[in-house]
Amino acid sequence: MNFEEPIQDLLARCPGARGAAIVDPDGIPVVVSPRGGALETLGAELAGVLRDLSEASRELEHGALEQLAVYAEDAVIILTTIAAGYFLVLVLARDGLAGKARLASRLARARLYSEFI
């Protein structure tokens, strides 16, 4: 599968989207759009956070972590797990449509899931 296509589709569906990436469990980007330094660095930093949250969720018997939204002063960051530790990062402008972006991220996950299991 060409991973660029689902990423571009996700960006097109989300008003206010600044960028998206698929990141492996070690924080290494599989695909990033747009290319640059910031999204790659963000994915690498968030991989450890997501790993810790996933472990805590399992230990507390809440099940697998599926999605996390982080609201910062100037952005909304939506993390959606795909499979096998891979995850999707979507960055929106603070005034972007976060609910629509969360849904679009889950739909992208469903589209990508079979490629990662």
C-alpha positions as CSV (number, residue, x, y, z in Angstrom):
1,M,0.0,0.0,0.0
2,N,1.1,3.5,-0.7
3,F,0.9,5.2,2.7
4,E,1.0,8.7,1.1
5,E,-2.6,8.3,-0.2
6,P,-4.3,7.8,3.2
7,I,-2.3,10.6,4.8
8,Q,-3.2,13.0,2.0
9,D,-6.8,12.0,2.2
10,L,-6.8,12.6,6.0
11,L,-5.3,16.0,5.5
12,A,-7.9,16.9,2.9
13,R,-10.8,15.8,5.2
14,C,-9.7,17.9,8.2
15,P,-10.1,21.7,8.0
16,G,-7.2,23.3,9.8
17,A,-4.9,20.3,9.4
18,R,-1.2,21.3,9.5
19,G,0.3,17.9,9.0
20,A,0.1,14.1,9.5
21,A,2.5,11.2,9.9
22,I,2.5,7.5,10.5
23,V,5.2,6.7,13.1
24,D,6.7,3.3,14.1
25,P,7.0,2.2,17.8
26,D,10.5,3.7,18.1
27,G,9.4,7.1,16.9
28,I,10.7,6.8,13.4
29,P,8.4,8.2,10.8
30,V,7.1,5.9,8.1
31,V,5.5,8.7,6.1
32,V,5.2,12.4,6.9
33,S,3.3,15.2,5.2
34,P,4.5,17.9,4.8
35,R,8.1,17.0,5.1
36,G,10.2,19.1,7.4
37,G,11.7,18.7,10.8
38,A,8.9,19.5,13.2
39,L,6.5,16.7,12.6
40,E,9.3,14.1,12.6
41,T,10.5,15.4,15.9
42,L,7.0,15.5,17.4
43,G,6.4,11.9,16.4
44,A,9.6,10.8,18.0
45,E,8.8,12.5,21.2
46,L,5.3,11.3,21.4
47,A,6.2,7.6,20.8
48,G,7.6,7.3,24.3
49,V,4.5,9.1,25.8
50,L,2.2,6.8,23.8
51,R,4.1,3.7,24.9
52,D,3.9,4.7,28.6
53,L,0.2,5.5,28.3
54,S,-0.5,2.3,26.6
55,E,1.3,0.3,29.3
56,A,-0.6,2.2,32.0
57,S,-3.9,1.5,30.3
58,R,-3.2,-2.2,30.2
59,E,-2.0,-2.3,33.8
60,L,-5.2,-0.5,34.9
61,E,-7.3,-3.0,32.8
62,H,-8.8,-0.3,30.6
63,G,-7.9,-2.1,27.5
64,A,-5.8,-1.0,24.6
65,L,-5.3,2.8,24.0
66,E,-7.0,3.8,20.8
67,Q,-6.8,7.6,20.6
68,L,-5.4,10.6,22.5
69,A,-6.0,14.3,21.9
70,V,-3.6,16.9,23.2
71,Y,-4.7,20.5,23.2
72,A,-1.8,22.9,23.2
73,E,-2.0,26.7,23.0
74,D,-1.6,26.9,19.2
75,A,-2.4,23.3,18.1
76,V,-4.4,20.2,18.6
77,I,-2.5,16.9,18.3
78,I,-4.5,13.7,17.7
79,L,-2.7,10.4,18.2
80,T,-4.5,7.3,16.9
81,T,-3.0,3.8,17.3
82,I,-3.0,1.7,14.2
83,A,-1.5,-1.7,15.2
84,A,1.7,-3.3,16.5
85,G,2.8,0.0,18.1
86,Y,2.5,2.1,14.9
87,F,0.4,5.2,15.3
88,L,-1.0,8.1,13.3
89,V,-0.2,11.7,14.3
90,L,-2.5,14.5,13.1
91,V,-1.7,18.2,13.9
92,L,-4.5,20.8,13.6
93,A,-4.6,24.5,14.1
94,R,-6.2,25.3,17.5
95,D,-9.4,26.4,15.7
96,G,-9.5,23.3,13.5
97,L,-12.4,20.8,13.8
98,A,-11.1,18.4,16.4
99,G,-14.2,16.2,16.4
100,K,-14.1,15.7,12.7
101,A,-10.4,15.1,12.8
102,R,-10.8,12.4,15.5
103,L,-13.3,10.6,13.3
104,A,-11.2,11.0,10.1
105,S,-8.2,9.6,12.0
106,R,-10.2,6.6,13.1
107,L,-11.4,6.0,9.5
108,A,-7.7,6.3,8.3
109,R,-6.8,3.8,11.0
110,A,-9.4,1.3,9.7
111,R,-8.0,1.8,6.2
112,L,-4.4,1.2,7.3
113,Y,-4.9,-1.5,9.9
114,S,-4.4,-4.5,7.7
115,E,-1.0,-3.2,6.5
116,F,0.4,-3.3,10.0
117,I,-0.8,-6.6,11.4
